[in-house]
Amino acid sequence: MNLPVSLQSLQDYDPERVQNALHLLLEPLGGIGHYVKPGQNVLIKPNLLAGKAPEKAVTTHPEIVRQVILLVQSAGGNVSVGDSPGLGKPESVARKCGILDVVEETGVRFAPFEESVPISLEAGTFHHLEVAREALETDVIINLPKLKTHQMMGYTGAVKNLFGLVVGMRKVRLHLQAGTDKAFFALMLLELSERFKPVLSIMDAVVGMEGNGPGNGDPIQLGALLASSHPVALDTVATSMVGLAEKNVWTQKIARETGRQGVSLKELKLHGVPLASLQTSRFRPAKNSDINFGLPIPVKNLLKNAITAQPEITRACQRCGHCVTHCPPEAMTLDPTKAGALASQGVRIDYGRCIRCFCCQELCPHGAITTRQGILLRLSDFISGHKSK
């Protein structure tokens, strides 16, 4: 069976144009009534990574959230909007990015994802997870991801956005459990998206993020909305649209290796505007953060600094301590003796303990953490670049 994915062109966030584009986007999929029935409780899950203005392209744009709320209300759904941000209190983050204003204006409920409930995944990679109570008590989840790069996973989209169902610092514990094994972490993300399968994912790719994503990259005009009931299929189209290689997008790579559906365009039925009309060759990916070919674990450990990228503090550091607080292996410390010196000299990273999850880079509110590739990783990328020319 071909999995349906719908595409529409949308160049800005003008309310009327967003409304029209969403109508055209969902029409070939059966309209909102195909996914929401009168009286159902509907949880809308945007990307609320951090409290930054909409033009920074860090979060789902509030106008997309508004128009989806109005659609669900028109179908008779009872709406709540929620997420667990990586940094900051949910209400504060939602206010700063404009989504809380939309929630209040439309009269729906804001769900701050404060209470976790343990669940069992008997056959899963992680046998026990703790997720927001709202995810278990809702009838329907509508997923509103933002198209962005991601330093650890290569890309964050429909599958990765559902990691926000895990509350607060529990995300840190999952990163620590996965350690340096990106395949293990990607499999957990896939299993989470299957356990809490959204009835619909609508991706905000009007303005995406390239480069140093997902929190401190550069906005890029992409001019698209995408929708599907299948998160992997949606991510397949989105990554094809911006030219991200599957081998560098870990959820896609592991989805193929584990035989999941939707990783090939041949498996999909595309609706709406042609994919070719939305594709771009100028999208800048995140830096490759490790050598992907299979090396024995002892060799990987021995060559860790040479074959991976590692976080690096820049002069933009304000010594706020967020990186220290959110580092899963506690590999970062503030040096009190350096308080009066250059700030970047006062944050120390123990690269022996660092698991290369890049939570520090993702959550730094000042964009003060970049990545530096090891010498063998730089050489590998150089050779791969020349082979592709």
Legacy VTK file of the C-alpha trace (Angstrom):
# vtk DataFile Version 3.0
C-alpha trace
ASCII
DATASET POLYDATA
POINTS 389 float
0.000 0.000 0.000
1.330 3.434 -0.956
1.468 5.827 1.988
-0.074 9.240 1.214
1.897 12.460 1.701
0.510 15.842 0.672
2.557 18.904 -0.295
1.639 22.552 -0.767
3.553 25.721 -1.515
3.341 28.474 1.130
5.707 31.447 1.038
4.802 33.248 4.272
2.657 33.088 7.392
-0.133 35.429 6.318
-3.242 34.057 8.096
-5.438 33.842 5.017
-2.711 32.196 2.945
-1.962 29.690 5.724
-5.674 28.860 5.987
-5.977 28.314 2.222
-2.780 26.258 2.045
-3.927 23.978 4.877
-7.252 23.419 3.137
-5.497 22.435 -0.097
-2.975 20.341 1.831
-5.567 18.235 3.645
-8.166 17.986 0.894
-6.568 14.996 -0.898
-6.124 13.260 2.460
-9.821 13.488 3.276
-9.852 16.820 5.106
-9.648 17.376 8.845
-12.871 15.420 9.332
-11.047 12.265 8.292
-8.824 12.582 11.385
-10.974 14.307 14.014
-14.508 13.327 15.047
-16.919 15.510 17.052
-16.327 15.284 20.794
-12.829 13.829 20.572
-10.030 15.199 22.752
-7.243 16.350 20.462
-3.684 17.044 21.612
-1.814 19.343 19.223
1.929 18.835 19.653
4.058 21.671 18.166
7.823 22.032 18.448
8.438 24.195 21.540
12.178 23.664 21.902
13.008 27.048 23.453
11.548 30.491 24.023
12.687 32.278 20.886
10.821 34.574 18.514
9.008 32.933 15.570
11.382 34.455 12.996
14.274 32.478 14.531
12.651 29.287 13.102
13.314 27.356 16.326
9.653 26.522 16.995
6.531 25.779 14.986
5.183 29.109 13.788
2.198 30.300 15.862
0.070 30.972 12.773
0.343 27.306 11.762
-0.742 26.347 15.274
-3.641 28.835 15.176
-5.030 27.612 11.872
-4.752 23.947 12.868
-6.609 24.725 16.122
-9.371 26.402 14.120
-9.589 23.401 11.786
-9.873 20.958 14.671
-12.491 23.141 16.340
-14.480 23.234 13.094
-14.511 19.410 13.171
-15.870 19.424 16.734
-12.663 18.461 18.540
-11.767 19.551 22.076
-8.267 20.990 21.742
-5.271 21.125 24.016
-1.816 22.310 22.934
1.260 20.986 24.685
4.933 20.136 24.633
7.869 19.776 26.999
10.552 22.315 26.015
14.220 21.495 26.172
14.940 24.701 28.063
12.658 26.837 30.228
9.186 26.512 31.723
6.502 25.506 29.199
4.313 28.599 29.718
7.268 30.971 29.411
8.564 29.254 26.271
5.098 29.195 24.697
4.641 32.897 25.471
7.979 33.934 23.968
7.432 32.040 20.734
3.870 33.353 20.315
2.007 30.075 20.799
0.501 30.834 24.218
-1.134 33.962 22.781
-2.723 31.779 20.100
-3.927 29.302 22.720
-5.557 32.088 24.720
-7.095 33.774 21.676
-8.691 30.543 20.448
-9.914 29.544 23.909
-8.241 26.130 23.989
-6.322 24.514 26.832
-2.561 24.769 27.274
-1.014 21.499 28.461
2.364 22.166 30.105
3.349 18.457 30.299
4.225 18.598 33.985
3.173 15.118 35.104
4.878 11.968 33.841
3.327 8.518 33.730
5.446 5.347 33.372
4.627 3.075 30.452
6.009 -0.291 29.375
7.213 -1.102 25.889
7.568 -4.854 26.163
9.319 -5.337 22.834
10.939 -1.933 22.696
14.498 -0.694 22.906
13.656 1.075 26.159
11.366 -1.251 28.117
10.179 1.557 30.384
9.529 5.181 29.499
7.859 8.063 31.278
5.652 10.307 29.148
3.293 13.212 29.679
-0.067 12.192 31.122
-1.813 14.218 28.390
-0.357 11.896 25.728
-2.054 8.912 27.366
-5.383 10.579 28.090
-6.068 12.169 24.700
-8.053 10.526 21.906
-6.024 11.981 19.047
-2.547 13.474 18.597
-1.825 15.947 15.802
1.917 16.462 15.352
3.208 19.872 14.164
6.978 19.532 13.585
9.342 22.167 12.224
11.825 21.221 9.492
15.271 21.718 11.045
18.735 20.240 11.152
19.844 18.410 14.290
23.455 17.982 15.337
22.993 14.506 16.823
20.323 12.957 14.573
21.091 14.963 11.425
17.513 16.210 11.146
14.491 16.784 13.346
11.054 16.361 11.840
7.902 14.329 12.366
9.479 11.369 14.199
11.848 13.400 16.375
9.171 15.952 17.351
7.356 13.284 19.359
10.324 13.079 21.746
8.662 16.111 23.341
6.131 13.719 24.899
8.918 12.811 27.325
8.856 15.370 30.128
11.705 17.663 31.133
14.890 16.146 32.527
13.690 12.627 31.719
14.931 13.363 28.202
18.398 13.788 29.679
18.212 10.333 31.268
17.270 8.758 27.934
20.243 10.447 26.262
22.444 9.044 28.991
21.007 5.543 28.535
21.695 5.673 24.799
25.193 7.058 25.334
27.137 7.438 22.088
24.963 4.891 20.252
22.972 7.015 17.800
21.328 3.951 16.254
19.984 2.956 19.655
18.602 6.448 20.271
17.067 6.654 16.780
15.335 3.307 17.307
13.854 4.597 20.552
12.504 7.649 18.700
10.918 5.435 16.052
9.320 3.208 18.680
7.994 6.226 20.563
6.412 7.595 17.386
4.774 4.210 16.798
3.483 3.891 20.366
1.946 7.397 20.199
1.207 7.384 16.496
-0.285 10.761 15.542
-3.336 10.600 13.343
-1.803 13.438 11.352
1.528 15.251 11.118
1.657 18.682 9.479
5.163 20.027 8.958
6.008 23.713 9.044
8.578 24.012 6.267
7.673 27.551 5.264
10.838 28.762 6.959
13.088 25.955 8.165
16.455 25.839 9.879
19.784 24.857 8.360
23.301 24.535 9.762
23.742 24.539 13.534
20.256 23.221 14.394
17.970 22.591 16.089
18.267 25.650 18.349
20.966 27.886 16.934
21.008 27.355 13.174
20.062 29.784 10.432
16.506 30.314 9.140
16.051 29.384 5.488
13.064 30.088 3.250
11.695 26.753 1.980
8.098 27.727 1.175
6.286 24.473 1.931
3.733 22.689 4.079
3.733 18.879 4.203
1.232 16.461 5.748
0.846 12.728 6.298
-0.555 10.270 8.805
2.783 8.425 8.682
5.721 10.248 10.361
8.487 8.287 8.614
6.902 8.889 5.202
6.617 12.608 5.937
10.283 12.743 6.937
11.240 10.891 3.749
9.633 13.614 1.642
10.988 16.455 3.789
14.584 15.203 3.707
14.337 14.622 -0.030
13.024 18.161 -0.427
16.121 19.670 1.204
18.621 17.103 -0.092
19.636 15.434 3.178
21.236 12.051 2.588
19.545 9.163 4.351
22.857 7.937 5.791
23.123 11.220 7.730
19.543 11.181 9.069
19.584 8.581 11.794
15.851 7.972 12.167
15.594 7.383 8.412
18.711 5.216 8.322
17.511 3.000 11.177
13.958 2.871 9.810
15.354 1.338 6.610
17.696 -1.043 8.430
14.832 -2.328 10.598
12.457 -2.805 7.656
9.994 -0.055 8.491
7.613 1.318 5.886
7.838 4.745 4.307
11.593 5.235 3.865
11.505 5.149 0.067
9.715 7.598 -2.210
8.595 4.551 -4.236
6.437 3.508 -1.272
4.631 6.836 -1.159
1.756 8.421 -3.025
2.384 12.150 -3.290
-0.491 14.630 -3.576
-0.603 18.363 -4.184
2.201 20.316 -5.807
5.093 18.325 -7.358
7.965 17.543 -4.996
10.417 18.800 -7.632
8.887 22.289 -7.416
9.805 22.483 -3.724
13.242 20.877 -3.797
16.333 22.969 -3.091
20.054 22.353 -3.492
21.122 25.195 -1.210
20.121 23.703 2.156
23.116 23.508 4.511
23.122 20.375 6.697
24.433 20.081 10.223
28.067 19.061 10.467
28.579 15.324 10.305
29.269 14.287 13.896
30.828 10.855 13.474
32.132 8.316 10.990
29.169 6.117 10.179
30.870 2.997 8.912
31.001 0.114 11.368
34.081 0.087 13.566
34.476 -2.308 16.497
33.488 -0.680 19.799
37.023 -0.877 21.274
38.426 0.883 18.194
35.698 3.533 18.343
36.481 4.181 21.986
40.198 4.417 21.270
39.716 6.851 18.369
36.735 8.706 19.865
38.153 12.221 19.570
39.414 11.632 16.019
36.288 10.060 14.473
33.578 12.200 16.103
32.680 15.847 16.442
32.725 17.415 19.869
31.081 20.479 21.410
33.242 23.567 21.705
32.589 26.724 23.735
32.915 30.013 21.837
33.468 33.612 22.936
29.680 34.182 22.900
29.410 32.178 26.151
27.743 34.066 29.030
28.469 31.423 31.699
24.743 30.983 32.321
25.275 27.331 33.263
22.466 25.848 31.150
24.900 23.525 29.377
26.210 22.268 32.722
22.691 21.645 34.061
21.486 19.772 30.962
24.593 17.678 30.211
23.438 14.016 30.529
26.843 12.547 31.554
27.745 15.623 33.650
30.789 16.211 31.488
30.621 20.021 31.728
31.549 22.224 34.677
31.819 25.928 35.441
35.227 26.946 36.745
34.630 29.565 39.483
38.233 30.714 39.263
37.581 31.942 35.703
34.529 34.071 36.538
36.309 37.319 35.725
38.060 35.980 32.629
36.879 35.250 29.111
33.647 33.325 29.657
34.513 30.495 27.263
37.599 29.778 29.351
35.403 29.206 32.391
33.392 26.249 31.035
35.249 22.985 30.988
34.287 19.884 29.000
35.537 16.423 29.924
35.673 14.884 26.448
36.331 11.472 27.946
32.866 11.545 29.540
31.111 13.466 26.735
28.673 11.217 24.817
28.281 13.584 21.826
24.540 14.025 22.319
24.967 17.788 21.736
22.242 18.672 24.250
24.497 21.569 25.266
24.646 22.930 21.720
20.918 22.378 21.201
19.853 24.196 24.359
22.401 27.016 24.676
20.297 30.214 24.767
23.211 32.301 23.452
24.261 30.116 20.513
27.675 29.906 22.151
28.412 26.226 21.509
29.565 24.954 18.160
30.994 21.610 17.045
34.528 20.756 16.034
35.165 17.659 13.947
38.007 15.268 14.771
40.792 14.910 12.236
39.694 11.529 10.829
36.091 12.701 10.561
37.212 15.801 8.632
39.284 13.576 6.333
36.331 11.219 5.802
34.026 14.120 4.903
36.655 15.556 2.553
36.986 12.234 0.700
33.217 11.725 0.556
32.771 15.251 -0.813
35.225 14.639 -3.626
33.680 11.275 -4.506
30.261 12.887 -4.892
31.520 15.499 -7.385
LINES 1 390
389 0 1 2 3 4 5 6 7 8 9 10 11 12 13 14 15 16 17 18 19 20 21 22 23 24 25 26 27 28 29 30 31 32 33 34 35 36 37 38 39 40 41 42 43 44 45 46 47 48 49 50 51 52 53 54 55 56 57 58 59 60 61 62 63 64 65 66 67 68 69 70 71 72 73 74 75 76 77 78 79 80 81 82 83 84 85 86 87 88 89 90 91 92 93 94 95 96 97 98 99 100 101 102 103 104 105 106 107 108 109 110 111 112 113 114 115 116 117 118 119 120 121 122 123 124 125 126 127 128 129 130 131 132 133 134 135 136 137 138 139 140 141 142 143 144 145 146 147 148 149 150 151 152 153 154 155 156 157 158 159 160 161 162 163 164 165 166 167 168 169 170 171 172 173 174 175 176 177 178 179 180 181 182 183 184 185 186 187 188 189 190 191 192 193 194 195 196 197 198 199 200 201 202 203 204 205 206 207 208 209 210 211 212 213 214 215 216 217 218 219 220 221 222 223 224 225 226 227 228 229 230 231 232 233 234 235 236 237 238 239 240 241 242 243 244 245 246 247 248 249 250 251 252 253 254 255 256 257 258 259 260 261 262 263 264 265 266 267 268 269 270 271 272 273 274 275 276 277 278 279 280 281 282 283 284 285 286 287 288 289 290 291 292 293 294 295 296 297 298 299 300 301 302 303 304 305 306 307 308 309 310 311 312 313 314 315 316 317 318 319 320 321 322 323 324 325 326 327 328 329 330 331 332 333 334 335 336 337 338 339 340 341 342 343 344 345 346 347 348 349 350 351 352 353 354 355 356 357 358 359 360 361 362 363 364 365 366 367 368 369 370 371 372 373 374 375 376 377 378 379 380 381 382 383 384 385 386 387 388
